[in-house]
Amino acid sequence: MTYTTSRAARAAIWFSLFLSLQFFIGLDNPALSMAAKGGSVAMLGVYALLLGRSATHWHIAAVMAIGAVGDVFMECNTVIGGGFFALGH
């Protein structure tokens, strides 16, 4: 069985990698750093939806969206961020 991905899916995964590298390299602006951290996880959810529309793809996208929100809130309030992570699990 051959597995192919669309250009949009490949772009989403590369953009996620780019954003995660921006977070790890470190940006001087904390707001941009938070956006890079949450955006990299959110793009993984977009990637899942671009791969297919089954219930599994939607579930993965929802979990990644909750994780992205948890990553952003973790920078501001660890209790709220941890709550989102718990919700995702």
N, CA, C and O of each residue as an XYZ file, in Angstrom:
356
protein
N       0.845     -1.174      0.000
C       0.000      0.000      0.000
C       0.892      1.239      0.000
O       1.838      1.338      0.781
N       0.581      2.162     -0.870
C       1.340      3.397     -0.978
C       0.664      4.488     -0.165
O      -0.557      4.639     -0.205
N       1.451      5.236      0.561
C       0.930      6.308      1.388
C       1.484      7.624      0.864
O       2.698      7.821      0.833
N       0.605      8.519      0.457
C       1.037      9.810     -0.060
C       0.393     10.921      0.760
O      -0.684     10.748      1.330
N       1.061     12.043      0.808
C       0.513     13.210      1.486
C       0.412     14.358      0.494
O       1.149     14.424     -0.489
N      -0.509     15.247      0.777
C      -0.693     16.399     -0.093
C       0.387     17.443      0.182
O       1.094     17.380      1.187
N       0.494     18.389     -0.720
C       1.444     19.494     -0.504
C       1.069     20.288      0.732
O       1.941     20.735      1.477
N      -0.226     20.465      0.950
C      -0.673     21.220      2.126
C      -0.278     20.499      3.416
O       0.144     21.135      4.382
N      -0.417     19.171      3.430
C      -0.033     18.412      4.619
C       1.472     18.511      4.865
O       1.910     18.680      6.003
N       2.245     18.408      3.813
C       3.700     18.540      3.972
C       4.064     19.945      4.446
O       4.961     20.109      5.273
N       3.372     20.956      3.925
C       3.635     22.337      4.363
C       3.289     22.501      5.841
O       4.005     23.184      6.574
N       2.199     21.880      6.278
C       1.796     21.990      7.686
C       2.836     21.374      8.606
O       3.149     21.943      9.652
N       3.371     20.231      8.237
C       4.356     19.576      9.103
C       5.675     20.359      9.118
O       6.328     20.450     10.157
N       6.058     20.914      7.991
C       7.270     21.731      7.947
C       7.094     23.028      8.729
O       8.021     23.482      9.398
N       5.893     23.630      8.645
C       5.639     24.860      9.394
C       5.630     24.574     10.892
O       6.099     25.391     11.684
N       5.099     23.419     11.282
C       5.139     23.023     12.686
C       6.583     22.891     13.167
O       6.927     23.350     14.256
N       7.412     22.269     12.359
C       8.831     22.132     12.699
C       9.503     23.493     12.807
O      10.282     23.736     13.729
N       9.202     24.377     11.865
C       9.762     25.726     11.889
C       9.377     26.453     13.175
O      10.224     27.070     13.822
N       8.097     26.378     13.543
C       7.648     27.059     14.759
C       8.279     26.460     16.009
O       8.630     27.188     16.937
N       8.423     25.146     16.039
C       9.045     24.535     17.214
C      10.510     24.934     17.330
O      11.014     25.139     18.434
N      11.189     25.043     16.205
C      12.578     25.511     16.246
C      12.665     26.955     16.710
O      13.597     27.325     17.423
N      11.699     27.772     16.310
C      11.672     29.162     16.770
C      11.527     29.211     18.285
O      12.154     30.040     18.944
N      10.706     28.332     18.835
C      10.545     28.298     20.288
C      11.826     27.846     20.967
O      12.244     28.450     21.955
N      12.461     26.790     20.455
C      13.668     26.276     21.105
C      14.868     27.192     20.933
O      15.712     27.281     21.825
N      14.952     27.872     19.801
C      16.034     28.830     19.605
C      15.874     29.974     20.579
O      16.848     30.510     21.106
N      14.632     30.333     20.805
C      14.338     31.399     21.766
C      14.143     32.728     21.075
O      15.033     33.241     20.396
N      12.993     33.256     21.259
C      12.682     34.574     20.739
C      12.746     35.572     21.884
O      12.430     35.235     23.025
N      13.152     36.792     21.583
C      13.254     37.805     22.633
C      11.887     38.230     23.155
O      11.766     38.674     24.297
N      10.867     38.096     22.328
C       9.529     38.516     22.697
C       8.769     37.319     23.289
O       8.542     36.332     22.590
N       8.374     37.396     24.564
C       7.668     36.262     25.176
C       6.344     35.934     24.481
O       5.962     34.766     24.415
N       5.652     36.924     23.971
C       4.383     36.670     23.287
C       4.620     35.874     22.000
O       3.853     34.964     21.687
N       5.665     36.209     21.261
C       5.979     35.459     20.049
C       6.441     34.041     20.382
O       6.145     33.093     19.655
N       7.161     33.911     21.477
C       7.607     32.592     21.901
C       6.410     31.713     22.253
O       6.373     30.539     21.885
N       5.422     32.281     22.968
C       4.214     31.533     23.299
C       3.445     31.148     22.046
O       2.936     30.032     21.939
N       3.362     32.071     21.102
C       2.655     31.789     19.847
C       3.354     30.687     19.062
O       2.697     29.841     18.456
N       4.681     30.694     19.072
C       5.426     29.646     18.375
C       5.209     28.294     19.035
O       5.060     27.283     18.348
N       5.191     28.270     20.366
C       4.999     27.013     21.094
C       3.616     26.432     20.819
O       3.490     25.256     20.479
N       2.583     27.252     20.967
C       1.221     26.777     20.711
C       0.966     26.503     19.241
O       0.278     25.545     18.887
N       1.524     27.348     18.389
C       1.316     27.185     16.948
C       1.926     25.914     16.399
O       1.370     25.296     15.491
N       3.074     25.519     16.945
C       3.713     24.296     16.447
C       2.856     23.071     16.754
O       2.768     22.152     15.939
N       2.231     23.056     17.914
C       1.356     21.935     18.276
C       0.057     21.998     17.482
O      -0.442     20.968     17.027
N      -0.488     23.187     17.312
C      -1.730     23.346     16.544
C      -1.548     22.891     15.098
O      -2.453     22.300     14.509
N      -0.392     23.163     14.538
C      -0.150     22.746     13.155
C      -0.106     21.223     13.018
O      -0.390     20.696     11.942
N       0.240     20.521     14.075
C       0.170     19.061     14.030
C      -1.277     18.594     13.922
O      -1.565     17.591     13.269
N      -2.185     19.324     14.566
C      -3.602     19.019     14.418
C      -4.091     19.294     13.013
O      -4.879     18.525     12.461
N      -3.625     20.393     12.429
C      -3.965     20.701     11.034
C      -3.430     19.608     10.122
O      -4.109     19.186      9.186
N      -2.230     19.157     10.390
C      -1.630     18.074      9.611
C      -2.502     16.820      9.659
O      -2.722     16.172      8.635
N      -2.996     16.481     10.846
C      -3.854     15.294     10.985
C      -5.114     15.434     10.139
O      -5.543     14.474      9.499
N      -5.708     16.626     10.134
C      -6.923     16.828      9.335
C      -6.631     16.816      7.840
O      -7.477     16.409      7.044
N      -5.453     17.255      7.462
C      -5.110     17.232      6.042
C      -4.810     15.819      5.553
O      -4.868     15.551      4.353
N      -4.492     14.922      6.473
C      -4.256     13.538      6.079
C      -5.556     12.784      5.826
O      -5.582     11.844      5.031
N      -6.626     13.183      6.487
C      -7.898     12.492      6.295
C      -8.995     13.089      7.150
O      -8.746     13.962      7.981
N     -10.217     12.611      6.939
C     -11.369     13.146      7.665
C     -12.083     12.091      8.507
O     -13.252     12.262      8.850
N     -11.403     11.026      8.835
C     -12.040      9.990      9.640
C     -12.188     10.477     11.088
O     -11.658     11.524     11.461
N     -12.899      9.717     11.872
C     -13.075     10.062     13.284
C     -11.728     10.110     14.006
O     -11.526     10.933     14.898
N     -10.824      9.238     13.622
C      -9.494      9.230     14.235
C      -8.746     10.517     13.944
O      -8.108     11.077     14.834
N      -8.815     10.989     12.717
C      -8.142     12.246     12.365
C      -8.733     13.415     13.150
O      -7.998     14.269     13.644
N     -10.050     13.452     13.263
C     -10.696     14.525     14.031
C     -10.321     14.434     15.503
O     -10.117     15.462     16.150
N     -10.228     13.239     16.035
C      -9.854     13.062     17.434
C      -8.433     13.557     17.686
O      -8.182     14.275     18.654
N      -7.516     13.175     16.818
C      -6.135     13.640     16.961
C      -6.064     15.158     16.859
O      -5.349     15.798     17.629
N      -6.800     15.737     15.916
C      -6.800     17.197     15.758
C      -7.344     17.884     17.007
O      -6.812     18.910     17.431
N      -8.398     17.326     17.598
C      -8.966     17.925     18.814
C      -7.977     17.847     19.975
O      -7.808     18.815     20.715
N      -7.331     16.705     20.132
C      -6.356     16.552     21.214
C      -5.183     17.517     21.017
O      -4.693     18.111     21.977
N      -4.739     17.669     19.769
C      -3.630     18.597     19.511
C      -4.049     20.045     19.754
O      -3.241     20.845     20.227
N      -5.291     20.395     19.442
C      -5.775     21.753     19.703
C      -5.820     22.026     21.201
O      -5.418     23.098     21.656
N      -6.311     21.055     21.965
C      -6.339     21.217     23.425
C      -4.911     21.317     23.962
O      -4.642     22.104     24.869
N      -4.003     20.526     23.408
C      -2.596     20.599     23.815
C      -1.962     21.935     23.486
O      -1.144     22.447     24.250
N      -2.340     22.505     22.342
C      -1.805     23.821     21.962
C      -2.271     24.888     22.946
O      -1.492     25.748     23.358
N      -3.539     24.826     23.318
C      -4.058     25.777     24.314
C      -3.342     25.558     25.648
O      -2.988     26.515     26.336
N      -3.134     24.292     26.005
C      -2.412     23.991     27.242
C      -0.992     24.520     27.224
O      -0.506     25.011     28.242
N      -0.318     24.429     26.088
C       1.051     24.961     25.976
C       1.079     26.470     26.187
O       1.963     26.994     26.865
N       0.117     27.156     25.610
C       0.087     28.614     25.750
C      -0.222     28.998     27.201
O       0.447     29.857     27.776
N      -1.231     28.361     27.785
C      -1.579     28.694     29.162
C      -0.510     28.256     30.154
O      -0.388     28.852     31.224
N       0.258     27.240     29.829
C       1.317     26.779     30.724
C       2.337     27.885     30.965
O       2.943     27.957     32.035
N       2.523     28.734     29.982
C       3.463     29.851     30.128
C       2.920     30.924     31.075
O       3.688     31.651     31.704
N       1.589     31.016     31.171
C       0.966     32.057     32.001
C       0.564     31.534     33.375
O       0.824     32.171     34.396
N      -0.070     30.370     33.386
C      -0.614     29.812     34.615
C      -0.515     28.295     34.513
O      -1.189     27.678     33.688
N       0.318     27.703     35.345
C       0.557     26.263     35.230
C      -0.663     25.441     35.614
O      -0.834     24.328     35.116
N      -1.515     25.963     36.490
C      -2.710     25.208     36.881
C      -3.686     25.117     35.709
O      -4.203     24.041     35.408
N      -3.935     26.242     35.054
C      -4.843     26.237     33.902
C      -4.233     25.423     32.761
O      -4.922     24.614     32.140
N      -2.955     25.632     32.483
C      -2.283     24.867     31.433
C      -2.323     23.377     31.714
O      -2.579     22.574     30.816
N      -2.070     23.010     32.964
C      -2.135     21.601     33.346
C      -3.540     21.041     33.207
O      -3.714     19.870     32.872
N      -4.547     21.875     33.465
C      -5.928     21.444     33.292
C      -6.241     21.115     31.844
O      -6.931     20.136     31.558
N      -5.734     21.935     30.928
C      -5.934     21.638     29.514
C      -5.205     20.370     29.094
O      -5.724     19.584     28.301
N      -4.006     20.172     29.625
C      -3.291     18.935     29.318
C      -4.038     17.716     29.857
O      -4.113     16.684     29.191
N      -4.585     17.839     31.056
C      -5.362     16.738     31.618
C      -6.609     16.468     30.770
O      -6.981     15.314     30.556
N      -7.241     17.523     30.296
C      -8.409     17.375     29.435
C      -8.044     16.645     28.140
O      -8.824     15.833     27.642
N      -6.882     16.931     27.607
C      -6.437     16.277     26.392
C      -6.114     14.805     26.565
O      -6.152     14.028     25.612
N      -5.800     14.440     27.780
C      -5.461     13.031     28.037
C      -6.687     12.268     28.421
O      -6.612     11.066     28.677
